[in-house]
Amino acid sequence: MAYNKTEKYDKKTTDHLMKDYSDILGKLGENVDREGLLKTPERAAKAMQFLTQGYDQDAEQILRSAMFKEDYSEMVIVKDIELYSLCEHHILPFFGKAHVAYIPNGYIVGLSKIPRVIDVFARRLQVQERLTDQVLHAIQNTLQPLGVAVVIEARHMCMMMRGVQKQNSVTTTSAFTGEFQKVETRNEFLNLISTKLH
């Protein structure tokens, strides 16, 4: 039985991108007709559409789809959320983990929606600073919680494989609203995300 992979891509966009990638490969001195590269423009075109699909997604709508009334008012943390994005300066990957917390104010959200929000903003051309703020504001605007905290730790290929070539550098960004602007609440969050409880 043949293997069939089912993915949906806009044909017009794919065709345009395939031509562009083929031109780029040719201008780099490659033979685009050699066996190993025959399908590369198509693969690259589809990969780029996948990696930037966040432009067509609405983070706040995702959160609203799974909001539930609940009296719980203690900190909710989802940590170690894997993320993969593309640096908008070099279109090279950066990758790492996000840690997100909020303090409910009448509503909680389905836990899977928080990683989905990360993906919405990560699957765009990005800078880590903006990504951190976008995640924070989407949760704050939608749930209207007592506070939101976001910390992202990531490694950037634009620093690792070109430029300064520092393979062990990690960039950390953070953003806080509401109760998390208080030192004791922020410290509780930072302690919890750095502690292995499992």
Backbone torsions as a table, in degrees:
resi	resn	phi	psi	omega
1	MET	NA	133.5	-178.4
2	ALA	-74.8	148.6	177.0
3	TYR	-85.1	126.5	177.5
4	ASN	-120.3	120.3	177.6
5	LYS	-99.8	125.2	-176.9
6	THR	-104.9	113.7	174.3
7	GLU	-138.5	151.4	-179.1
8	LYS	-113.2	126.9	178.3
9	TYR	-135.5	148.6	176.2
10	ASP	-71.0	119.5	-173.6
11	LYS	-62.6	-41.8	-178.3
12	LYS	-64.1	-44.3	178.4
13	THR	-64.0	-43.9	-179.8
14	THR	-60.1	-44.9	-179.4
15	ASP	-61.7	-44.0	179.2
16	HIS	-62.6	-46.2	-178.2
17	LEU	-66.2	-37.8	178.4
18	MET	-58.8	-44.7	179.4
19	LYS	-63.0	-43.1	-179.8
20	ASP	-63.0	-45.0	179.6
21	TYR	-65.2	-38.7	177.6
22	SER	-61.5	-42.8	178.3
23	ASP	-62.9	-43.0	-179.8
24	ILE	-61.3	-46.9	179.9
25	LEU	-60.3	-42.7	178.5
26	GLY	-62.7	-42.4	-178.7
27	LYS	-69.3	-22.4	176.2
28	LEU	-81.1	-4.2	177.6
29	GLY	98.9	7.7	-179.6
30	GLU	-84.6	155.7	172.8
31	ASN	-94.2	103.2	-174.8
32	VAL	-70.1	-9.0	179.5
33	ASP	-95.4	-0.8	178.8
34	ARG	-76.0	154.7	-170.4
35	GLU	-52.7	-46.1	-175.9
36	GLY	-66.0	-19.6	-176.6
37	LEU	-109.0	-1.5	-174.6
38	LEU	-55.4	-42.0	-177.5
39	LYS	-102.3	2.4	-177.2
40	THR	-61.5	-44.5	178.6
41	PRO	-58.1	-39.9	178.6
42	GLU	-67.6	-44.0	179.6
43	ARG	-61.8	-43.9	-179.3
44	ALA	-64.9	-40.0	178.8
45	ALA	-61.1	-43.8	179.8
46	LYS	-71.2	-39.2	179.0
47	ALA	-61.4	-43.8	-178.4
48	MET	-65.3	-36.5	176.5
49	GLN	-65.4	-40.4	177.8
50	PHE	-64.0	-44.9	-174.8
51	LEU	-73.0	-12.7	178.4
52	THR	-120.0	21.0	-177.4
53	GLN	-67.0	-13.0	179.4
54	GLY	-62.3	-23.3	178.7
55	TYR	-62.0	-26.2	-177.5
56	ASP	-97.8	9.8	-176.8
57	GLN	-118.6	151.8	-176.7
58	ASP	-116.3	107.5	-176.3
59	ALA	-61.9	-40.9	-178.0
60	GLU	-68.3	-35.8	176.4
61	GLN	-65.1	-38.9	177.1
62	ILE	-61.0	-44.6	179.2
63	LEU	-65.4	-43.1	-179.3
64	ARG	-63.5	-24.5	-177.8
65	SER	-70.9	-12.3	-177.9
66	ALA	-141.5	44.1	175.7
67	MET	-93.7	136.5	-178.2
68	PHE	-132.8	136.5	175.6
69	LYS	-66.8	130.7	-179.8
70	GLU	-159.6	141.2	-178.2
71	ASP	-82.5	-5.5	-177.8
72	TYR	-57.9	130.5	-176.7
73	SER	-134.5	27.4	174.2
74	GLU	-103.1	171.5	-176.4
75	MET	-64.2	133.6	172.8
76	VAL	-113.6	124.3	-177.1
77	ILE	-123.9	132.7	167.6
78	VAL	-118.9	115.4	-174.8
79	LYS	-119.9	168.4	179.1
80	ASP	58.2	41.1	177.7
81	ILE	-82.8	116.0	-179.9
82	GLU	-64.6	139.4	175.2
83	LEU	-138.4	146.8	177.6
84	TYR	-136.1	129.2	-179.0
85	SER	-143.3	178.6	178.0
86	LEU	-120.8	125.9	175.9
87	CYS	-64.5	129.9	-176.6
88	GLU	-74.3	-12.4	-178.2
89	HIS	-83.7	-33.0	-177.4
90	HIS	-128.2	-3.5	-174.5
91	ILE	54.2	41.8	172.6
92	LEU	-111.5	152.4	-175.9
93	PRO	-68.9	149.5	158.0
94	PHE	-129.3	148.9	-171.1
95	PHE	-151.0	153.9	-179.9
96	GLY	171.2	-141.7	-176.9
97	LYS	-134.1	146.2	174.0
98	ALA	-114.9	145.9	175.8
99	HIS	-126.0	124.5	-174.0
100	VAL	-128.8	136.5	175.5
101	ALA	-137.7	151.5	171.2
102	TYR	-146.6	157.2	176.2
103	ILE	-112.8	110.2	-174.5
104	PRO	-59.1	151.3	177.4
105	ASN	-134.2	58.0	-179.6
106	GLY	105.4	-20.2	-180.0
107	TYR	-135.0	142.2	168.0
108	ILE	-115.1	170.1	180.0
109	VAL	-129.2	148.0	175.7
110	GLY	-53.5	130.8	-171.4
111	LEU	-59.5	-32.5	-178.6
112	SER	-67.6	-17.5	-177.4
113	LYS	-73.4	-25.3	179.9
114	ILE	-67.9	-48.6	173.2
115	PRO	-60.5	-32.8	177.8
116	ARG	-64.3	-37.6	177.8
117	VAL	-64.1	-41.8	176.1
118	ILE	-55.8	-47.3	-178.0
119	ASP	-63.0	-38.2	-180.0
120	VAL	-56.0	-46.6	-176.8
121	PHE	-84.7	-28.2	179.3
122	ALA	-72.5	-30.1	-178.3
123	ARG	-87.9	55.2	174.5
124	ARG	-147.3	166.2	169.0
125	LEU	-69.2	128.1	-165.9
126	GLN	-140.5	166.8	157.5
127	VAL	-122.8	148.0	-173.7
128	GLN	-62.2	-34.9	-179.2
129	GLU	-62.3	-46.4	-179.7
130	ARG	-66.6	-42.3	178.6
131	LEU	-54.9	-45.0	179.7
132	THR	-59.1	-47.7	-179.1
133	ASP	-67.1	-39.2	-178.4
134	GLN	-64.1	-41.2	177.5
135	VAL	-62.5	-47.1	179.8
136	LEU	-56.6	-50.5	-174.4
137	HIS	-69.7	-34.2	177.8
138	ALA	-61.8	-43.6	-179.7
139	ILE	-70.6	-43.6	-179.7
140	GLN	-62.7	-45.7	-176.9
141	ASN	-67.4	-33.6	-174.1
142	THR	-86.1	-51.6	-175.3
143	LEU	-84.9	-21.1	-174.2
144	GLN	50.4	50.4	-178.2
145	PRO	-76.1	176.9	177.6
146	LEU	-74.6	-15.2	176.7
147	GLY	177.4	156.3	177.7
148	VAL	-133.8	143.7	174.6
149	ALA	-131.9	136.0	177.3
150	VAL	-135.8	127.8	172.2
151	VAL	-126.9	131.5	177.0
152	ILE	-123.6	131.5	175.4
153	GLU	-117.5	124.6	-175.2
154	ALA	-146.7	153.8	173.5
155	ARG	-107.2	137.0	-174.1
156	HIS	-113.6	119.4	-179.2
157	MET	-63.8	-24.2	178.5
158	CYS	-69.1	-19.8	174.1
159	MET	-97.1	-20.4	-172.6
160	MET	-93.2	-41.3	-174.2
161	MET	-110.7	0.9	173.4
162	ARG	-148.8	-175.2	178.2
163	GLY	57.9	-122.9	-176.1
164	VAL	-75.4	-16.1	176.7
165	GLN	52.0	53.1	177.1
166	LYS	-103.5	98.0	-171.2
167	GLN	-71.9	-21.3	-175.2
168	ASN	-103.4	7.7	-178.8
169	SER	-78.9	140.9	177.2
170	VAL	-127.7	135.2	178.2
171	THR	-104.1	130.1	178.6
172	THR	-117.5	129.7	175.0
173	THR	-125.5	153.0	-179.7
174	SER	-146.0	155.5	175.9
175	ALA	-151.6	143.3	-174.8
176	PHE	-141.5	144.0	172.1
177	THR	-130.2	163.3	171.0
178	GLY	55.0	-128.0	-175.0
179	GLU	-60.2	-25.0	-178.5
180	PHE	-76.3	-7.0	173.6
181	GLN	-80.2	-11.0	174.3
182	LYS	-81.3	135.6	-173.4
183	VAL	-57.5	-42.9	-175.3
184	GLU	-68.4	-37.6	179.0
185	THR	-70.5	-43.4	178.6
186	ARG	-61.6	-42.5	-179.9
187	ASN	-65.1	-37.1	177.3
188	GLU	-61.6	-45.0	178.1
189	PHE	-61.4	-49.0	-177.8
190	LEU	-63.1	-36.8	176.9
191	ASN	-66.8	-40.8	-178.4
192	LEU	-68.0	-37.1	-178.8
193	ILE	-76.4	-17.6	179.0
194	SER	-96.3	-4.0	-178.5
195	THR	-100.8	135.2	175.0
196	LYS	-87.9	108.1	-177.9
197	LEU	-97.2	-8.4	-177.4
198	HIS	-115.2	NA	NA
